[in-house]
Amino acid sequence: MRYHHHRVPVQSEVLRGNPLGDPTERTLHLLAPVEVGADPLPVIWILPGYSGTAEAQLASDPWSPGLHQRVEKLAAEGMPDAIIAVPDFFTSLGGCQYLSSPAVGRYEEHLWQELRPAVEARFPAGKNGLAGKSSGGFGALLHAIRHPRQVHAVACHSGDMCFEYAYLADLPKLAGTLEKYGGVEAFLAAFASDPKRREGKWIGPLNVLCMAAVYSPDPQAPRGIGLPFDPATAALLPDVWERWLAFDPVRLAQDPAVLERLKQLDLLFLDCGSRDEYHLQWGLRQLVARLRAAGVPHEHEEFDDGHRGTSYRYEVSLPKLVRALRR
């Protein structure tokens, strides 16, 4: 075995008093070489997708290796040493898009003010790379844009983008669910009381509600979550929807300052399945067209698959990230 799995408890101050009442002690999972010298090693942060956990990333079964097994395989094939960090950003809403929100908590600050120092306290930590799938891919890309001094390389796998395609069709579904249960509070109470909370009838609406909590928080709304539609008619509320679009990577790539930040990355790797159930391949093609027009160096791949069960793509991106960060 070349890598040891370290479980590091981190008591968060910035998550204290978070509005969802979620735990403030989080476990940071680190995969580090068994033998670590004095030279700084790249730190690759793996960001799970919506409703995913660090434990699930690391778990394996006979037909689907976990992250630790994949890292061992890549190391045996010649991938240089690195530290692989998998944080716990799970919330009562299933996630946080790796952003801070008054309706969810201060998760951006948690990453850079608390988790990065926890790595530095244990290992000689070099430059940061971020990799993730779905919401994790979105988070990786957004952190590169919002925290350019911290992030030096990104692998975005099937990341949320082109929100018109990715989210709009699910808004009336959430409206119908909220009408059925009698509003946001009643829906969340029914969800919390169900012992089978991972069923599809919950996860779809909860996903959209989580997005609203992050993209359009509203202190005047139930649970502080501003809905992007009229609950009575499901009519889109343009002002609120515009707040969502302000986080869309396709929209962000219209900003010259954003493009300039992306140009500074040591690696920008972007991929998506050609049969993505959320149509994310089309958003990625739009983003790539803007990157190409602006002269932003990047790698773009499409592969023959859908949205789910694509963790094997880390075997493509991780060696690229590690080598880019060691240059």
C-alpha positions as CSV (number, residue, x, y, z in Angstrom):
1,M,0.0,0.0,0.0
2,R,1.4,3.4,-1.1
3,Y,-1.2,5.7,0.5
4,H,-2.5,5.8,4.1
5,H,-6.0,7.0,4.9
6,H,-6.0,9.7,7.6
7,R,-9.3,10.7,9.3
8,V,-8.8,14.2,10.7
9,P,-11.6,15.7,13.0
10,V,-12.0,19.4,12.5
11,Q,-14.1,21.5,14.9
12,S,-15.4,24.4,12.8
13,E,-15.9,27.9,14.1
14,V,-17.2,29.3,10.9
15,L,-20.0,26.7,10.8
16,R,-21.0,27.4,14.4
17,G,-24.6,28.5,14.5
18,N,-25.4,27.5,10.9
19,P,-29.1,28.0,10.1
20,L,-29.7,24.3,9.4
21,G,-28.3,23.2,12.7
22,D,-25.9,20.9,11.0
23,P,-22.8,19.4,12.8
24,T,-19.9,21.7,13.3
25,E,-17.3,18.9,13.8
26,R,-16.4,17.5,10.4
27,T,-14.1,14.7,9.4
28,L,-11.5,15.6,6.8
29,H,-10.3,12.5,4.9
30,L,-6.8,12.6,3.7
31,L,-5.0,10.1,1.5
32,A,-1.3,10.7,1.8
33,P,1.8,8.7,0.8
34,V,3.0,6.4,3.5
35,E,6.4,8.0,3.2
36,V,6.3,11.8,3.1
37,G,9.5,13.9,2.7
38,A,10.1,17.6,3.3
39,D,9.2,18.8,-0.2
40,P,5.6,20.2,-0.6
41,L,3.1,17.9,-2.2
42,P,0.1,19.1,-4.3
43,V,-3.2,18.9,-2.5
44,I,-6.0,17.7,-4.6
45,W,-9.5,18.4,-3.1
46,I,-12.2,15.9,-4.2
47,L,-15.6,17.5,-4.0
48,P,-18.5,14.9,-4.0
49,G,-21.6,15.6,-6.0
50,Y,-25.0,16.6,-4.5
51,S,-26.1,14.3,-1.7
52,G,-22.7,12.6,-1.9
53,T,-20.4,12.1,1.1
54,A,-16.7,11.6,1.7
55,E,-17.3,8.1,3.0
56,A,-19.2,7.2,-0.2
57,Q,-16.3,8.5,-2.3
58,L,-13.9,6.3,-0.4
59,A,-16.1,3.2,-0.2
60,S,-15.8,0.4,-2.8
61,D,-17.4,-2.8,-3.8
62,P,-16.1,-5.6,-6.0
63,W,-17.4,-3.9,-9.2
64,S,-16.6,-0.3,-8.5
65,P,-13.4,0.7,-6.8
66,G,-13.4,3.5,-4.3
67,L,-11.2,6.6,-4.4
68,H,-8.4,5.0,-2.2
69,Q,-8.2,2.1,-4.6
70,R,-8.1,4.3,-7.6
71,V,-5.3,6.4,-6.1
72,E,-3.3,3.3,-5.3
73,K,-3.8,2.1,-8.9
74,L,-2.7,5.4,-10.3
75,A,0.4,5.6,-8.0
76,A,1.4,2.1,-9.2
77,E,1.1,3.3,-12.7
78,G,3.5,6.2,-12.1
79,M,1.3,9.1,-10.8
80,P,3.6,11.4,-8.7
81,D,2.9,11.7,-5.0
82,A,0.2,14.0,-3.8
83,I,-2.2,14.5,-0.9
84,I,-5.8,13.7,-1.8
85,A,-8.3,15.6,0.5
86,V,-12.0,14.7,0.7
87,P,-14.0,17.2,2.9
88,D,-17.4,16.7,4.4
89,F,-19.7,19.4,3.1
90,F,-23.0,17.5,3.5
91,T,-25.9,19.4,4.9
92,S,-29.5,18.7,5.9
93,L,-30.5,19.8,2.3
94,G,-28.0,17.4,0.8
95,G,-25.2,19.8,0.0
96,C,-24.2,23.4,-0.4
97,Q,-22.7,23.7,-3.9
98,Y,-19.4,24.4,-2.0
99,L,-20.5,28.0,-1.5
100,S,-21.5,30.1,1.5
101,S,-25.1,31.2,2.0
102,P,-27.0,32.7,4.9
103,A,-29.6,29.9,4.4
104,V,-27.0,27.1,4.6
105,G,-23.7,28.1,6.2
106,R,-20.2,29.5,5.6
107,Y,-18.8,26.6,3.7
108,E,-16.4,28.5,1.5
109,E,-14.7,29.9,4.5
110,H,-14.7,26.5,6.1
111,L,-12.6,25.1,3.2
112,W,-9.9,27.8,3.0
113,Q,-9.8,29.1,6.6
114,E,-10.1,25.8,8.5
115,L,-9.5,22.7,6.2
116,R,-6.5,23.9,4.3
117,P,-4.7,24.8,7.6
118,A,-5.6,21.4,8.9
119,V,-3.7,19.8,6.0
120,E,-0.8,22.2,6.4
121,A,-0.5,21.3,10.1
122,R,0.1,17.6,9.1
123,F,1.9,17.6,5.8
124,P,4.1,19.8,3.6
125,A,1.3,21.1,1.5
126,G,1.9,22.6,-1.9
127,K,-0.5,24.1,-4.4
128,N,-4.2,23.3,-4.4
129,G,-6.1,21.5,-7.2
130,L,-9.9,20.9,-7.1
131,A,-11.7,18.1,-8.7
132,G,-15.4,17.1,-8.5
133,K,-18.3,15.7,-10.3
134,S,-21.8,17.3,-10.8
135,S,-22.2,19.8,-7.9
136,G,-18.6,19.0,-7.0
137,G,-17.4,19.9,-10.5
138,F,-19.4,23.1,-10.3
139,G,-17.8,23.9,-6.9
140,A,-14.3,23.2,-8.2
141,L,-14.9,25.6,-11.1
142,L,-16.5,28.3,-8.9
143,H,-13.7,28.2,-6.4
144,A,-11.1,28.7,-9.2
145,I,-13.1,31.8,-10.2
146,R,-13.8,33.1,-6.7
147,H,-10.5,32.1,-5.0
148,P,-7.8,32.4,-7.7
149,R,-5.0,32.8,-5.1
150,Q,-5.9,29.4,-3.6
151,V,-6.8,27.3,-6.6
152,H,-4.2,26.5,-9.3
153,A,-5.8,23.6,-11.2
154,V,-9.3,22.3,-11.7
155,A,-11.0,19.1,-13.0
156,C,-14.7,19.7,-13.6
157,H,-16.5,16.5,-14.3
158,S,-20.1,17.0,-15.5
159,G,-20.4,20.2,-13.5
160,D,-23.6,22.1,-13.2
161,M,-23.9,24.8,-15.9
162,C,-26.3,26.3,-18.5
163,F,-28.9,26.5,-15.7
164,E,-31.7,26.9,-18.3
165,Y,-31.1,23.4,-19.4
166,A,-30.0,21.9,-16.1
167,Y,-32.6,23.3,-13.7
168,L,-35.6,24.8,-15.3
169,A,-37.5,21.6,-16.0
170,D,-37.3,20.7,-12.3
171,L,-38.8,23.9,-11.0
172,P,-42.5,23.0,-11.7
173,K,-41.8,19.6,-10.1
174,L,-40.7,21.3,-6.9
175,A,-43.8,23.6,-7.1
176,G,-46.0,20.5,-7.3
177,T,-44.3,18.8,-4.4
178,L,-44.5,21.9,-2.2
179,E,-48.2,22.2,-3.0
180,K,-48.8,18.6,-2.1
181,Y,-47.1,19.0,1.3
182,G,-48.3,22.5,2.1
183,G,-45.1,24.6,1.6
184,V,-41.4,24.5,2.3
185,E,-41.6,23.9,6.1
186,A,-44.1,21.0,5.8
187,F,-42.1,19.4,3.0
188,L,-38.9,19.4,5.0
189,A,-40.7,18.1,8.0
190,A,-42.2,15.2,6.0
191,F,-38.8,14.5,4.5
192,A,-37.1,14.5,7.9
193,S,-39.6,12.0,9.3
194,D,-39.3,9.5,6.5
195,P,-36.9,6.6,7.2
196,K,-36.3,6.2,3.4
197,R,-35.0,9.6,2.6
198,R,-32.9,8.6,-0.4
199,E,-35.9,7.7,-2.5
200,G,-36.3,9.6,-5.7
201,K,-39.6,11.3,-4.6
202,W,-37.5,13.3,-2.1
203,I,-34.1,13.8,-3.7
204,G,-35.3,15.6,-6.8
205,P,-37.3,18.3,-5.1
206,L,-34.8,18.6,-2.3
207,N,-32.0,19.1,-4.8
208,V,-33.8,22.1,-6.3
209,L,-34.6,23.5,-2.8
210,C,-31.0,23.2,-1.9
211,M,-30.0,25.2,-5.1
212,A,-32.5,27.9,-4.1
213,A,-31.0,28.0,-0.6
214,V,-27.6,28.7,-2.1
215,Y,-28.4,30.8,-5.1
216,S,-31.3,32.9,-3.8
217,P,-31.3,33.0,0.0
218,D,-34.1,35.3,1.3
219,P,-34.3,36.1,5.0
220,Q,-38.0,36.9,4.6
221,A,-38.9,33.5,3.1
222,P,-39.6,30.2,5.0
223,R,-36.3,28.7,6.1
224,G,-34.6,31.7,4.4
225,I,-35.0,30.0,1.0
226,G,-36.1,32.3,-1.8
227,L,-37.9,30.3,-4.5
228,P,-37.3,31.3,-8.1
229,F,-41.0,30.8,-9.0
230,D,-44.5,31.8,-7.7
231,P,-45.6,28.8,-5.5
232,A,-49.2,29.3,-6.7
233,T,-48.6,29.3,-10.4
234,A,-45.0,28.0,-10.8
235,A,-44.4,31.1,-12.9
236,L,-40.7,32.0,-13.1
237,L,-39.7,35.1,-11.0
238,P,-37.2,36.9,-13.3
239,D,-35.5,38.8,-10.5
240,V,-34.9,35.7,-8.5
241,W,-34.0,33.6,-11.5
242,E,-31.4,36.2,-12.4
243,R,-29.7,35.6,-9.0
244,W,-29.4,31.9,-10.0
245,L,-27.9,32.8,-13.3
246,A,-25.2,34.9,-11.7
247,F,-23.6,31.6,-10.6
248,D,-23.9,29.8,-13.9
249,P,-20.4,29.1,-15.3
250,V,-21.6,29.8,-18.9
251,R,-22.8,33.2,-17.8
252,L,-19.7,33.9,-15.7
253,A,-17.5,33.2,-18.8
254,Q,-18.8,36.4,-20.4
255,D,-16.8,38.4,-17.8
256,P,-13.3,39.2,-19.0
257,A,-12.0,39.2,-15.4
258,V,-13.3,35.6,-14.9
259,L,-11.6,34.5,-18.2
260,E,-8.4,36.1,-17.1
261,R,-8.4,34.2,-13.8
262,L,-9.0,30.9,-15.6
263,K,-6.1,31.7,-17.9
264,Q,-3.8,31.6,-14.9
265,L,-4.6,28.0,-13.9
266,D,-2.0,25.4,-14.3
267,L,-4.7,23.1,-15.7
268,L,-8.4,23.5,-16.6
269,F,-9.8,20.1,-17.4
270,L,-13.5,19.8,-18.4
271,D,-15.4,16.7,-19.3
272,C,-19.0,15.4,-19.5
273,G,-20.8,12.4,-20.7
274,S,-22.4,12.7,-24.2
275,R,-25.7,11.3,-22.8
276,D,-25.9,13.4,-19.6
277,E,-29.4,13.2,-18.2
278,Y,-29.3,16.9,-17.2
279,H,-28.1,18.0,-20.6
280,L,-24.8,19.3,-19.1
281,Q,-22.8,18.4,-22.2
282,W,-24.5,21.2,-24.1
283,G,-23.7,23.7,-21.3
284,L,-20.1,22.5,-21.4
285,R,-19.9,23.0,-25.1
286,Q,-21.1,26.5,-24.7
287,L,-18.6,27.2,-22.0
288,V,-15.8,25.7,-24.0
289,A,-16.7,27.8,-27.0
290,R,-16.3,31.0,-24.9
291,L,-13.0,29.7,-23.4
292,R,-11.7,29.0,-26.9
293,A,-12.7,32.4,-28.2
294,A,-11.0,34.1,-25.3
295,G,-7.8,32.0,-25.6
296,V,-8.2,30.3,-22.2
297,P,-6.0,27.1,-22.2
298,H,-8.1,24.1,-21.3
299,E,-8.7,20.4,-22.1
300,H,-12.2,19.3,-23.1
301,E,-13.4,15.7,-23.4
302,E,-16.7,14.1,-24.0
303,F,-17.2,10.4,-23.2
304,D,-19.9,7.9,-24.0
305,D,-21.9,7.8,-20.8
306,G,-24.5,9.5,-18.7
307,H,-24.4,11.5,-15.5
308,R,-24.2,8.8,-12.9
309,G,-21.6,6.2,-12.0
310,T,-18.7,8.0,-13.7
311,S,-16.1,8.1,-10.9
312,Y,-13.8,6.2,-13.2
313,R,-13.1,9.6,-14.9
314,Y,-10.9,10.5,-11.9
315,E,-8.4,8.0,-13.3
316,V,-8.1,10.5,-16.2
317,S,-8.0,13.7,-14.3
318,L,-6.0,13.0,-11.2
319,P,-2.7,12.3,-12.9
320,K,-3.2,15.4,-15.0
321,L,-3.8,17.5,-11.9
322,V,-0.9,16.2,-10.0
323,R,1.6,16.6,-12.8
324,A,0.3,20.1,-13.6
325,L,0.7,21.2,-10.0
326,R,4.2,19.8,-9.7
327,R,5.5,21.7,-12.7
